[in-house]
């Protein structure tokens, strides 16, 4: 996925961006959420799963997440999972997905494949964006900003994203209350 595709999807997070890729089987065409079926002693994060190879309750994933070709520290102590939402969407230049196993290169944590987030190298200017959505007794909003300066021999940039969702309970929906 290149920068143009990133902007067309209007994704507000790395997980929403991965939901546009059919090979990310547990995200494709649905909202990526934390998997509450993971063991109690693990942090409840959403883990992308290429081709649905590793079970949800495993301590590690068969899909390796990289940032600029480097491994990222995992979340938690009792698991080896990485949350793709750690990179603000404004800082991503492109996403490379290798669905054929990468275990020969990266080891056993890349049996299902590799997802590599490539960050921007140079950025000059200011880029801001926001979304607001609402439904019956529900709202969602997000904002993002990327600022940077390129001076020819180097550059410096920073990116930040924030999103907020209102609580939505089943008891607030008629079709849930009427299920017998």
N, C-alpha and C positions, 0 to 999 in steps of 0.2 A: 504494500500500500504506500503510494507516494504522497507528497504533501497535498497535491490537488485532490486526491481521493479522501484524505483526512478531512479537508474542508467540506467536501460534498456530503460526507456522512453526518456532519454536525454532532459528532460524538462529544460528550462532555468528560469522558474518562477513558483510560486505557482499556478497561474491560468492555465498555460499550463499543469501542473501536474493534476489538477482537470479535464482538458479536456479529460483525459483518463478514467474517471469514467462515465459509462452510466447514472447513476441516477442524475448527475449534468446536467440537461436537457438543459440549455442555453449555455453550453460549449462543450458538448460531440461531438467529431469529427469535431470541427471547432476551429478557432483561437479566444480565448477570448479577446474581445475588450471592451472598455468603451461603455456604452449604452447611446447614445446621445438623447434618448427619455425621459430621466429623466428630471424632472422639471429644469428650468433655474437656480433656486436658490440653486441647489445642485451640489456638486463636481462630476464631471463625472468620476466615477470609475467603474470597472467591478465587479459585484456582482454575486457570484455563487447562483444558485437557484435549490435546490433539488426538483425534480419531478414537476417543473414549477408551484408551488403553488402561490407564491406572484407576483403581477404585477410589471413591471419594473419601473413604476413611483411612487411607494409607498415610503414613507419616511424611512421605515425600511424594512427588509427582513424577511421572515419566516424561513430562514436558519440561524442558529446560528454558528458563526465562533469562535473557541476557540484555544488557544495556551497553550499546556500542561494542558488542563482542566480548564483554566481560561479565563474569558472574556477579550476582548481587547478594548481599547478606539476606538471610532468610528471616521471616517473622516468627518470633516465638522461640521456645527452648526445645519443646518436644516434637517439633516438626521441621521439615525442610521445605517450606512453601514460601513463595514470593508473591506479593500482591502487585499485579501490573498497574494498579492505580497510583503507584508511588511516583510516576512521572507525570507532570502536568501536560495536558494535551497540547498546549502551545509550545512546548519544548521538543516535541517529536517531529523529526524531519520525515521519517518513513518507518515502516515496520516490515521486517523480512520474516517470513515463515517458511521453515524447511520441514515438510511433513514426513519425509523419509527419515528413518532413525538416524540419529547423530551420535550413537554410542561409540563408534570407532574414533571419533574426534574428541567428544566431550565426556565420555564415560557413561555409566549406566543411568544417570539421571536425564539422559536425552534419548531414551529408547523410542519414545513416540515422536520426537522431533524437537525443534528449537524455534523459539520466538525471540527475535532480536529487535529491540527498540533502538533505532538510530536517532540520536539527538541532533539538533541543529548545530552546525559548525560556526556559522556567522549570521548575525542578525543586526540590522541597523534600523532603529526607529522604535515606534510604539504600536502595539497591536492589542486591542481590547475587544472583548465580546461578551455577550450575556444572552441568556434565554429565560423566559418565564412561561410556565405552563400551569393550567388550572383545570379542575374538573369539579364535580359536585362534592363540596366539603373537602377539597384537596388542592394543594398547590405544590409547585416545584420551581426552583430557580437556581441558576448557576451563573458564575462570572469567571472570566479568565483575563489575564493580562500578561503580556510579554514585552519587555523593554530590553534594548540592547544598543551597543555602540561598536561599530567596526571602524578601526583606524588604519586599515591596510595591512600592517604587519601583525595584527592581532585583533581580538574582539572580546567583548564581555557581554553576556546577556543573562537575564533572569526571567523565570516564568512562574506563575502562580495560578492555581485553579481552586475554586470553592463551589460546592453545591449543597443545597438544602432541600430536603423533602419533608412535607408535612406527614404526620402520622395518619395512617389509614387502617382502620380496624374493620374486621369482617362484620362486627355488630352494627356498623354504620351503613351497611348495604342490605337492602331488602332481599335480594336473591340469595344471600348467605343465611339470613335469619329464617328463611322459609324452607331450608333444606331439612328434611326429616330423616 
